[in-house]
């Protein structure tokens, strides 16, 4: 009886040891594949998060404003040129004023004008021409004075454009460069307009002088009323 009990005990112990050493290769492979897939999914999610973070960084760069602005300097240059144009002497840049001046000061000379009026008109036209040439020189001097400011702004904007960190900064730098070019074109237009005004008034003065000369010659050649010829004895 004791021998049977010992045998049963040994069989039970052997059976228990056999359960601990059982290995299922197929189940192990499936577990490894499942873990690998889960790890790959985690890696994909990490890569996606990294890409999204980089995209946000790039968007932030693209939306970043340009730290440099030349707006105030450009406004100041334009205002200086406008002030010089607004200070035009005598006949200004005004259509109605020009029409009035040419209807009076540059009107054709007629017999109704006295000699004193003709002389005063000629003097006034000469003053207009001198003032216009002075105005043209002042505008040209102002434009030349803006060149140094334009040089500094051009250098700063080109540097800002080259160092732009995103699309918005590059676009803003390009827009400011276009604004600078527009300001330079405005200065050139002002200088041409001032010079053209001076030349136009000078041409108008010459035309009025020729017309006045013809009127004065006509008066000189026209016999005066009440004049009668008589013999004059010069030597006794």
C-alpha positions, 0 to 999 in steps of 0.5 A, a space after each residue: 500500500 505504501 509503495 502505491 502511494 509513493 508511485 502516485 506521488 512521483 507521477 503527480 510530481 512528474 506531471 507538474 514539472 512537465 506543465 512548467 516546461 511546455 513551449 508553444 512556438 506558434 503562440 510565441 511567434 504570434 505574440 512577437 508579431 503582435 508586439 512588433 505591430 504595436 511597436 510599429 504603430 507607436 513609432 508611426 504615431 511618434 513620427 506623425 507627431 514630429 511631422 505635425 510639430 515641424 509643420 506648426 513650426 514652419 507655419 509659425 515661421 511663415 506667419 512671423 512678421 518682418 521685424 524691420 519696417 521702412 514705412 516711416 522713412 518712406 513717408 518722411 521722404 514723400 512728405 519732404 517732396 510734397 512740401 517742396 511742391 506745395 511751396 511753389 511760388 507765384 503760379 502753383 500746381 493748380 489748374 484754375 490758378 494757371 488758367 487765370 494767370 495765362 488769361 491775365 499775365 500771358 494774354 495777348 497785348 492789345 492797344 487797350 494796354 498802356 505802356 506801363 501795363 505792358 512793362 509791368 506784365 513783362 516784369 511779372 512774367 520774368 518773376 514767374 520764370 525766375 521763381 519757377 526755376 528756383 522751385 525746380 532747383 529746390 525740388 531737385 535738391 530735395 530729391 538728391 537729399 532723399 537719395 541717402 535715405 533711399 540707399 540706407 533703406 534699400 540695403 536694410 530691406 535687401 538684407 531683411 529679405 535675404 534673412 527672412 525666416 518665412 514666406 510672410 517675412 519675404 513677402 513683406 520685405 518684397 512689398 517694402 522694396 516695391 514701396 521704396 521704388 514707388 517713392 523713388 519714382 514719385 521723387 523723379 516725377 516731382 523733379 520732372 514736373 518742377 523742371 517742366 513747369 519752369 521750362 513751360 513758364 520760360 517758353 510762355 514768357 518768350 511767347 508773350 515777349 514776342 507778342 508784346 514786342 509786336 504791339 510796341 513796334 506797331 505803336 511806334 510805327 503808328 503816327 500819333 494823332 495831332 502830329 503835323 510835320 514842319 520844317 526845322 532849321 538846325 543851323 543859322 
